[in-house]
Amino acid sequence: MTSRPVLDEYFMMMARIVGERATCTKLNVGALLVKDKQIIATGYNGAPRNQPHCTDIGCNRKDAAPGEEYHKCRSVHAEQNVIIQGATSSLDISNSTLYVTSFPCIQCVRMILNSKIERIVHATDVDRTNEIALDMLENSSIIVEEFKKNPEDLILDLLSG
């Protein structure tokens, strides 16, 4: 990258960096809520506050297929954490954009819908097996956009000059 990153690139790079704090052993996910070109909250996936992390005690879902056996998962998802951070800080997150490094699961989609987020920019392919989440998003006013570039590559390009 030789030019200044456009805003979607900038915020997706930031989401990728936030994901580095994740304590899930299966997948690092980072999320940002942005409103009026300002980051208002960040989140990553990991154990609830004051609970042991999977990086310390192991993963309850280590043998589960992607998207299955969520009931065994200790982690709060990045999307949930970013919404919770906004709520516990008394921030108005309505009409914001969610930048997230993975496509949201059904539980996260429900929270996103009720949070009045207006746009989702995600960095991974849509999980087409998650028909309910896809249907809910398609029947909402939320704009969903797949970020086609790899945020990690953007960061590396930026750092290399």
Secondary structure, DSSP 8 states (H G I E B T S, - for coil): --S---HHHHHHHHHHHHHTT---SS---EEEEEETTEEEEEEE-B--TTS--HHHH--TTTTS-TT--GGG---B-HHHHHHHHHHHTT---TT-EEEESS---HHHHHHHHHTT--EEEESS---TT-HHHHHHHHTSS-EEEE--S-HHHHHHHHHH-
